[in-house]
Amino acid sequence: MAVYKVEICGVNTSKLPILKEEEKEALFKRIKAGDAAARETYIKGNLRLVLSVIKRFSGNNENVDDLFQIGCIGLIKSIDNFDDTIGVKFSTYAVPMIIGEIRRYLRDNASSIRVSRSLRDTAYKAIHAKEELAKTSFKEPTIQEIADSTGIPKEDLVFALDAIQSPLSLYDPVYTDGGDTLYVMDQVKDKKNKEDNWVESLAVNDAMKRLNERENYIIKLRFFEGKTQMEVAEEIHISQAQVSRLEKSALKSMRNYLS
């Protein structure tokens, strides 16, 4: 796979802009305020990050244009989900997201049943539309809303999205800040969490009384109301990484008391 093309997907990679740190910070503030033009500039200013990532997959025989497109999806997801208050560089957060997106794509293509290019294009259009709708409406869009946005019949969307699905482990890493790693299982609502078995059968009230107020509240939201770490983070106004650390610390304290 030649990854040193000057032009990829119609983009002249030799002329991609490079953003300075102060420019990134200013743009991100505008993005959080809903500035679409700033978001577009931020995406273009980080396309070199996508190029650096796809070079890692030079041993695959995949078309570089395809990998670049998939990498851009990962980049856009990173921008839409990045929390600039956690003290981590955007590239540190974005690279694992871009790699994960490309690896899922490669797993899809490694299937014994090859998915047609047109079907994959339909699926990626749907994914992109879903991300855009979720960003503007602050809720999970329905298939009908995605269909209305793309002009693609909802039956075709469902078929295309099903075709590119691949198994995902609950232990697949989503994000790491160099210390605690955030896994898929940390983002899944769990109304029948196995931890409830021991939580309900032991002196959970006494154990929770030993937690500080914030840890106590996080445990209630996570294991009694079944909320995801992202939902908890939004409710108590801290980052998801902080929720993860506090949750693990609280559970460790409770286990130590109950053991």
DRENGU-934863 format. One record per residue (C-alpha): x, y, z; residue in three letters. Coordinates in steps of 0.1 Angstrom, whole numbers, always signed. Example, Ala and Ser with C-alpha at 12.3 -4.5 7.8 and 13.67 -1.06 7.14 Angstrom:
<node <+123; -45; +78>; ALA>
<node <+137; -11; +71>; SER>
***
This chain:
<node <+0; +0; +0>; MET>
<node <+15; +33; -11>; ALA>
<node <+8; +58; +17>; VAL>
<node <+30; +86; +4>; TYR>
<node <+6; +98; -23>; LYS>
<node <+5; +136; -27>; VAL>
<node <-32; +134; -33>; GLU>
<node <-56; +112; -12>; ILE>
<node <-93; +113; -17>; CYS>
<node <-89; +146; -36>; GLY>
<node <-69; +161; -8>; VAL>
<node <-34; +175; -16>; ASN>
<node <-16; +162; +15>; THR>
<node <+15; +183; +7>; SER>
<node <-6; +215; +14>; LYS>
<node <-24; +204; +46>; LEU>
<node <-23; +232; +72>; PRO>
<node <-5; +228; +105>; ILE>
<node <-22; +243; +136>; LEU>
<node <-3; +259; +164>; LYS>
<node <-13; +250; +200>; GLU>
<node <-28; +284; +206>; GLU>
<node <-48; +281; +174>; GLU>
<node <-61; +247; +185>; LYS>
<node <-72; +260; +218>; GLU>
<node <-90; +289; +203>; ALA>
<node <-107; +268; +176>; LEU>
<node <-118; +242; +202>; PHE>
<node <-135; +269; +223>; LYS>
<node <-154; +280; +192>; ARG>
<node <-163; +243; +184>; ILE>
<node <-178; +239; +219>; LYS>
<node <-198; +270; +212>; ALA>
<node <-213; +253; +181>; GLY>
<node <-191; +270; +154>; ASP>
<node <-193; +247; +124>; ALA>
<node <-166; +266; +105>; ALA>
<node <-141; +262; +134>; ALA>
<node <-149; +225; +135>; ARG>
<node <-141; +222; +97>; GLU>
<node <-108; +241; +102>; THR>
<node <-99; +219; +132>; TYR>
<node <-106; +188; +111>; ILE>
<node <-84; +200; +82>; LYS>
<node <-57; +210; +107>; GLY>
<node <-55; +175; +120>; ASN>
<node <-56; +155; +88>; LEU>
<node <-18; +150; +91>; ARG>
<node <-26; +130; +122>; LEU>
<node <-47; +106; +101>; VAL>
<node <-19; +103; +76>; LEU>
<node <+6; +94; +103>; SER>
<node <-18; +67; +116>; VAL>
<node <-25; +50; +82>; ILE>
<node <+13; +46; +77>; LYS>
<node <+12; +21; +105>; ARG>
<node <-10; -1; +83>; PHE>
<node <+13; -1; +53>; SER>
<node <+15; -39; +54>; GLY>
<node <-21; -42; +44>; ASN>
<node <-33; -43; +8>; ASN>
<node <-61; -19; +14>; GLU>
<node <-67; +11; -7>; ASN>
<node <-51; +41; +9>; VAL>
<node <-80; +63; +0>; ASP>
<node <-104; +40; +19>; ASP>
<node <-81; +40; +50>; LEU>
<node <-79; +78; +49>; PHE>
<node <-117; +81; +47>; GLN>
<node <-121; +57; +77>; ILE>
<node <-93; +75; +96>; GLY>
<node <-112; +108; +91>; CYS>
<node <-143; +93; +106>; ILE>
<node <-122; +84; +137>; GLY>
<node <-108; +119; +137>; LEU>
<node <-143; +135; +136>; ILE>
<node <-155; +113; +164>; LYS>
<node <-124; +123; +184>; SER>
<node <-131; +160; +179>; ILE>
<node <-168; +156; +189>; ASP>
<node <-160; +136; +221>; ASN>
<node <-128; +152; +233>; PHE>
<node <-128; +169; +267>; ASP>
<node <-101; +196; +266>; ASP>
<node <-104; +201; +304>; THR>
<node <-86; +168; +313>; ILE>
<node <-51; +181; +306>; GLY>
<node <-44; +156; +277>; VAL>
<node <-32; +166; +243>; LYS>
<node <-58; +161; +215>; PHE>
<node <-35; +138; +196>; SER>
<node <-31; +115; +226>; THR>
<node <-68; +110; +226>; TYR>
<node <-74; +110; +189>; ALA>
<node <-47; +84; +178>; VAL>
<node <-63; +54; +196>; PRO>
<node <-97; +64; +183>; MET>
<node <-84; +66; +147>; ILE>
<node <-66; +33; +150>; ILE>
<node <-97; +17; +164>; GLY>
<node <-118; +29; +136>; GLU>
<node <-93; +16; +110>; ILE>
<node <-89; -18; +128>; ARG>
<node <-127; -22; +128>; ARG>
<node <-128; -15; +91>; TYR>
<node <-100; -40; +84>; LEU>
<node <-118; -66; +105>; ARG>
<node <-149; -60; +84>; ASP>
<node <-130; -65; +52>; ASN>
<node <-113; -96; +66>; ALA>
<node <-146; -113; +67>; SER>
<node <-151; -144; +45>; SER>
<node <-181; -125; +31>; ILE>
<node <-168; -94; +14>; ARG>
<node <-190; -64; +17>; VAL>
<node <-194; -45; -15>; SER>
<node <-180; -10; -19>; ARG>
<node <-214; +6; -25>; SER>
<node <-228; -11; +6>; LEU>
<node <-198; +2; +27>; ARG>
<node <-202; +37; +13>; ASP>
<node <-239; +36; +23>; THR>
<node <-230; +25; +58>; ALA>
<node <-203; +52; +63>; TYR>
<node <-227; +79; +50>; LYS>
<node <-252; +67; +76>; ALA>
<node <-225; +67; +104>; ILE>
<node <-214; +102; +94>; HIS>
<node <-250; +115; +93>; ALA>
<node <-257; +99; +127>; LYS>
<node <-228; +117; +142>; GLU>
<node <-239; +150; +128>; GLU>
<node <-275; +146; +139>; LEU>
<node <-264; +135; +174>; ALA>
<node <-242; +166; +177>; LYS>
<node <-270; +190; +167>; THR>
<node <-299; +174; +185>; SER>
<node <-281; +161; +216>; PHE>
<node <-299; +127; +213>; LYS>
<node <-295; +94; +195>; GLU>
<node <-311; +99; +160>; PRO>
<node <-336; +73; +148>; THR>
<node <-331; +53; +115>; ILE>
<node <-359; +74; +100>; GLN>
<node <-341; +106; +109>; GLU>
<node <-309; +93; +94>; ILE>
<node <-328; +82; +63>; ALA>
<node <-344; +117; +59>; ASP>
<node <-310; +133; +63>; SER>
<node <-292; +112; +38>; THR>
<node <-320; +106; +13>; GLY>
<node <-313; +68; +16>; ILE>
<node <-343; +45; +23>; PRO>
<node <-342; +33; +59>; LYS>
<node <-343; -4; +48>; GLU>
<node <-311; +1; +28>; ASP>
<node <-295; +19; +58>; LEU>
<node <-303; -10; +81>; VAL>
<node <-290; -36; +57>; PHE>
<node <-257; -16; +51>; ALA>
<node <-251; -10; +88>; LEU>
<node <-257; -47; +96>; ASP>
<node <-233; -57; +68>; ALA>
<node <-203; -39; +83>; ILE>
<node <-209; -49; +120>; GLN>
<node <-181; -69; +137>; SER>
<node <-179; -83; +172>; PRO>
<node <-165; -59; +198>; LEU>
<node <-150; -71; +231>; SER>
<node <-162; -54; +263>; LEU>
<node <-125; -52; +271>; TYR>
<node <-115; -33; +240>; ASP>
<node <-98; +0; +251>; PRO>
<node <-116; +32; +241>; VAL>
<node <-93; +58; +256>; TYR>
<node <-63; +60; +279>; THR>
<node <-47; +91; +294>; ASP>
<node <-14; +73; +303>; GLY>
<node <-28; +59; +336>; GLY>
<node <-63; +45; +337>; ASP>
<node <-77; +29; +306>; THR>
<node <-113; +34; +296>; LEU>
<node <-129; +2; +282>; TYR>
<node <-160; -4; +261>; VAL>
<node <-177; -20; +292>; MET>
<node <-173; +14; +310>; ASP>
<node <-196; +30; +284>; GLN>
<node <-223; +3; +284>; VAL>
<node <-255; +7; +304>; LYS>
<node <-257; -23; +328>; ASP>
<node <-291; -26; +344>; LYS>
<node <-284; -62; +354>; LYS>
<node <-248; -57; +364>; ASN>
<node <-233; -88; +380>; LYS>
<node <-218; -66; +407>; GLU>
<node <-254; -62; +420>; ASP>
<node <-253; -98; +432>; ASN>
<node <-228; -91; +459>; TRP>
<node <-238; -54; +463>; VAL>
<node <-274; -64; +473>; GLU>
<node <-265; -94; +494>; SER>
<node <-240; -77; +516>; LEU>
<node <-240; -46; +539>; ALA>
<node <-239; -22; +510>; VAL>
<node <-253; +7; +529>; ASN>
<node <-226; +5; +555>; ASP>
<node <-199; +2; +528>; ALA>
<node <-213; +32; +509>; MET>
<node <-214; +53; +540>; LYS>
<node <-177; +51; +541>; ARG>
<node <-174; +67; +507>; LEU>
<node <-172; +105; +503>; ASN>
<node <-203; +123; +489>; GLU>
<node <-192; +123; +453>; ARG>
<node <-181; +87; +452>; GLU>
<node <-213; +76; +469>; ASN>
<node <-233; +95; +443>; TYR>
<node <-213; +80; +414>; ILE>
<node <-219; +44; +426>; ILE>
<node <-256; +51; +429>; LYS>
<node <-258; +65; +394>; LEU>
<node <-237; +37; +379>; ARG>
<node <-250; +6; +396>; PHE>
<node <-285; +15; +408>; PHE>
<node <-296; +37; +380>; GLU>
<node <-276; +20; +352>; GLY>
<node <-261; +51; +338>; LYS>
<node <-230; +51; +316>; THR>
<node <-198; +69; +327>; GLN>
<node <-204; +96; +301>; MET>
<node <-239; +103; +315>; GLU>
<node <-226; +104; +350>; VAL>
<node <-198; +128; +339>; ALA>
<node <-223; +151; +323>; GLU>
<node <-245; +151; +354>; GLU>
<node <-218; +160; +379>; ILE>
<node <-198; +181; +355>; HIS>
<node <-165; +163; +355>; ILE>
<node <-147; +143; +328>; SER>
<node <-154; +107; +319>; GLN>
<node <-118; +98; +329>; ALA>
<node <-123; +113; +363>; GLN>
<node <-156; +93; +367>; VAL>
<node <-137; +61; +358>; SER>
<node <-110; +67; +384>; ARG>
<node <-134; +77; +412>; LEU>
<node <-156; +47; +404>; GLU>
<node <-127; +22; +406>; LYS>
<node <-115; +38; +438>; SER>
<node <-149; +36; +454>; ALA>
<node <-155; +0; +444>; LEU>
<node <-121; -10; +457>; LYS>
<node <-129; +7; +490>; SER>
<node <-162; -11; +492>; MET>
<node <-147; -45; +484>; ARG>
<node <-120; -40; +510>; ASN>
<node <-147; -32; +536>; TYR>
<node <-170; -61; +526>; LEU>
<node <-142; -87; +523>; SER>
***
